[in-house]
């Protein structure tokens, strides 16, 4: 595969307008197969028997790490960061969307009927492991698309979320609840996002072929879609982090900022509004319930993999 070309001016302008960018043929089917090897054994399901697909959406734990630079498209992420910052090496996990129940909780829709974007009940911004500020360094998104109906994006929400964070320098929870509110520590409260989605007009389904990648602004609100086709869909969205918090008033020219920062600055109202903006409370990490759940999942997955090795050894003896 040829090395990727730098982002064109047209691509940069598209990202600044929409908050996302789709890139094609960023990695091969062989690379994808290496990452997903053993996934069905780990799940305790069969790819060929849908009756074993007992869960709707599974956020799988990480078993190994790999540098995102192994996927050639990752080099393009450099265009979305400030020049003084570097890519952080993070664990990439797999999310599997398998079955759609006859009636999905919160949807009230029958199998085979897509749920309208405004009625989806999984709207959120990624980053459940830290208190959010407008300049948070922990999260930018590198998301792989999935054929057959993928993640739903809401470009309209980016400026609204940016302004919300601008107005709350004390920090908000991953669910956008301001610090000090009684619901600040509630993990499963997606009410704020769902209400925001109902007031938005633009939605984009991030579907594609194996090898396609969506680069998303860190404030891009998104949701899993209903699996109307009942085809297994596997994505990974390892975060790309800034080395340090973003700085929105370090220069007077747009060229002083990355595309991610520029999109945030434009969403809030321009460089003049950003002068002097700083968080008013300390940054804070969060250990989400997801991590504790995934630790138990990983234990069971490792057990299944060992059992599968034993069966294979007996079969070849």
N, C-alpha and C positions, 0 to 999 in steps of 0.2 A: 504494500500500500504506500502511495506517495505521501510525503510529509504535507501537512495542511498549509495552505497559503494564509498569509495574515488576513485579518478581517478587512473587508472593503469598507469604503466610506458609507456605502449604502447599508451594509450590515450594521455598522455602528449607529447610524441614524435610526434604523429599525429598532434596535435595542433601546435607544433613548426614548423612542416614542411608545413602545409596547412593553418594555421590561423583560423581554425574553428573546431568544434567538435559537432557531433550529438549524442544526448542522447535520449533514448527511455523510454516510460512509466514513464514520470516525473510527470504527474498529470492525474487525472481521467476525464472521460467524464462529470461526475457530476460537477467537479470544472470548467470545460470549459463552461458548460451550465450556471453556475451562473454568469460568467463574461460576457457572450453574451446575457443574458436575456434582452429582450426588444429591441434588436438591430434593428429589422425590423420596429418596431413602431417608434423608434427614427429616422430611415432613411426615413420614410414615404413611404416604399415599402412593397411588399408582397414576402415572401420567395417562395410562390407557383405560382406566376404570374410574369414571366420574362419580361413581357411588362412594368412592373412598375420599372424595373431596368434602370433608366434613366441616371445614371452616371457610368463611367468606374471604377474609383478608388476614394474612399472616405476616407480621413484621419479624423476620428471622434474625437470630443473633449472628454475630460475626465469628467466624472460625479462623480467618487468616487475614493478613493485610497485604495490600499491594499499592505501589505508588501509582497515582492516577496518571502520571506521565507515561505509563505503559500503554495507555490509550492515547493515540496521537492527538485526538481532539483536545486533550487537556492542555496542550501548549497554547491553545487559543484562549484559555482562561486568563493568560497573562494580560490580554487586552482589556480585561474587565476588572483589573486591580490597579492600584497605584504602583508606580514603578519602584517605590521603596519597599514594597511588601513582597512576600514570597508565598508560595503554595504550602499549606500545612499537610503533612501526611496523616490522613485519617482513615479509620476503618470504614469500608463500604459494606453495607448490609443489603440483603435482598428482601424485597417486599413482593409477596405472591398474592395475586387476586385470583381466586379459583372459582368457587361456585357462587351463584346468586340464588338465595333461598326463594321459595315460592312467594313468600312475603317478607321483604327485608324490613327489619325494625326501623321505624322512622320514615320509611318510604311509602309503604302501603301500595306497592306496585307489583304486578305479576311478573313472573319470569319471562324474559324476552322483551320487556318493555323498558327502554331507557328512561332514567329519571331526569326530568328537566334540571338544568344547572341550579336554578334558584331553590330547588327543593332538596338538593343534596345535603346530607347532614354531617359531612366530614370536612367542611371548609376549615382551613388553618394556615398558619405560616410555620415553617419548620423551625426547630430550635427549642426543643422541650427541656434542654439541659442548662439554660441560663436565663437570668433576668434580662429582658430586652430594653435596649436604648436605641436611639436613632443611629448612633455611631458604633453599635456593637460589632466586634471583630469576629465573633465565633462562627457566623453562618453566611455563606453564599451557596448557591445550589448548582450542582452538576447533575442533571437528571437524564436518565436514559428512557427513551420512549418505548412503549409496548404496543405491538400491533393488536387490532381487535377492539379498540376502545381504550384509551389511556387516561392519564391524569387530566382533569379539567382545570384550566388556568383562568384567572380573573384579572386581566390587565387593569381594569377600572379601579381595582382595590389598592394598587400600589401607592398612588398619591394620597389616598385617604388614610392608609396605615402610616405612611410617612408623616403626615400632619398630626396624627394621633400621638405618635412617638415624640414629635417635636414639642407638643403641648404637655408632655409628661416626662420631663427630664429626671424625675424621681425614679423612673423605671416602671415597667409593666411586666406582668407574668407572661409566660408563653401563650396564654389565652387572652392577652391584651387587657388584663384587669390591672388597674393602677395599684401601685404599692400602697398599703394602708387600707384597702378595701377588704371587707370580710371574705370575699371570694378569691382573694389573691393566691391562695395556695391550692385551690381546687384544680385538679388536673384534667378532669373530663368535661369541663365547662366550655363548650364551643359556641355558646349563645351569641357572643359578640360577633364572631365571624359569620354565623348564619344570618344574623340580622343585616350585616354589611352586604352579603351576597344578594339578599332580596332587594337591595337598593341599587344594584349594579346592572349594567346593560350588556357589557362585552364579555363573552366567554369563548375560550379557545380550547378544543380538545387536543391534548398533546399526544397524538398517535403517530406511529411511523413504522419503519422497518428495522430489523436487527441492524445495529450500527449507527442508528440515528441518536443524536444527543440534543437535549434542550438545555441551554444555559439560561438560568432564571435569576432575576434580581432577588436578593434575599428577602424582600418584602412582598414577593409575589404570592398572593393567596391562592391556594389550590386545594383540590379535593379528589379523592378516588371516585371514579364513576361506577355506576351499577354495571355488573358484568352481564349485559343482556345476551351476548353471544355464547356465554358459558365456555369460553376458551381460556385456558390458563394464561395469565399475564404476569411476567416477572420483570421488575425494574430494580435499579439500584440508584440511590441518590446520595453518594458520599459528599459531605460538606467540604467546601473549599474555604479556608479561613484566612483572614488577614493576620499578619504578624502582630499588629497593634491596632487599637481603635482607629476608626476612620477620623479624618480631620477635615472639616468642611469650610475652614476659613484660613487655609494656609497660602492661598494665592488669589490673585485678582482675575486670572484668565482660566477659561475652561480647560486649556491644555495642562493646567497644574493638577488635574484630577483624573481619576479613572472613570470609566463609563458607569460603573456601579455608583460611585460617589456623585457623578453628574446627574444621574437619574434621580437620586435622592434629593439633591439640591434643587433641581427643577420642580420636583413634586412638592416641595415645601414652599417654593416661591422665589427662588433665586439666591445668588450669593450674598446679597445684602442682608437677608433674613438670617443667614447662618452665622454671622459674625458674633463671636462670643458664646455660641451655644455650647454647653457642656452638661454632662450628667451631674445631678446634684446629690446622688447617693452612690455608695460603693458598688462596684460590679459584684455579682453574686452567682455562683454556680448552683445548679439544681440537680439532684439525683432523681430522675423520674421513675415512676412505677414501672415503666416500660423496661428499664434496665434490670430490675429485679425479676420481672417475668421472663426476660430473655435469658437470664442466667439459668433458670430452671429448664427452659426450652433447650438450651445448649447441652445440658447434661443428658437429656433424653435423646437429642440428636446424635451425640457422640456414641451413646449406647446402641442406637439403631445402626450406625455406620460400622461399629465393631461386629455386630451380629451379622450384617451383610457380608463383611469380609470372611467371617467364619463359614457362612453358607457357600461363598464362592470357592473357598479353599477345599471344602468337602467335594464340591462339584468337579473340581479339576484333579482331585487325588486319584 
